[in-house]
């Protein structure tokens, strides 16, 4: 599973954009084989991207899949 593998490789941030569900999930703070922090937001909101990047990603510009 990618989530597990990325945590093991110490990838600092893992962002999943789901245009069908209109959601964004950010995993951060990897430690051994899992991420300690999970943040979920809906399209239209903003999501804080922590350091080493340190900015807010505006999710209002994302376009969902058409039903």
C-alpha positions in Angstrom: 0.0 0.0 0.0 1.4 3.4 -1.0 0.5 5.1 2.3 2.5 2.6 4.3 5.4 2.6 1.8 5.7 6.4 1.7 5.7 6.6 5.5 8.5 4.0 5.6 10.5 6.1 3.1 9.9 9.2 5.3 8.1 11.1 2.5 7.1 14.2 4.6 3.7 14.9 2.9 1.3 12.7 1.0 -1.6 14.5 -0.7 -4.5 12.6 -2.2 -7.0 14.5 -4.4 -10.3 12.7 -5.1 -12.3 14.5 -7.8 -15.2 12.1 -7.6 -15.7 12.6 -3.8 -14.6 16.3 -4.0 -12.1 15.8 -1.2 -8.5 16.3 -0.4 -6.6 14.3 2.2 -3.2 15.2 3.5 -1.0 12.8 5.5 2.0 14.3 7.3 4.5 13.5 10.1 5.7 10.1 9.0 7.1 7.8 11.7 8.4 4.3 10.8 5.4 2.8 8.9 2.6 5.3 9.3 1.6 8.9 9.3 0.7 10.6 12.5 -1.5 13.4 11.1 -4.4 13.2 8.6 -6.2 16.3 7.4 -9.4 16.0 5.3 -10.9 18.9 3.4 -13.6 19.4 0.8 -13.2 21.2 -2.5 -13.8 24.9 -1.9 -12.0 24.9 1.4 -8.3 25.5 1.9 -5.7 23.1 3.4 -2.6 24.1 5.2 0.5 22.5 3.7 3.1 22.4 6.5 6.9 23.0 6.4 9.1 22.4 4.5 6.6 24.1 2.1 4.5 26.3 4.5 1.5 27.6 2.6 -2.3 27.2 2.3 -3.5 25.4 -0.8 -6.7 26.9 -2.1 -9.0 24.0 -3.0 -11.7 26.3 -4.5 -9.9 26.1 -7.9 -10.2 22.3 -8.1 -12.7 20.9 -10.6 -14.7 17.8 -9.6 -15.6 15.1 -12.1 -19.0 15.5 -13.7 -21.6 13.0 -12.5 
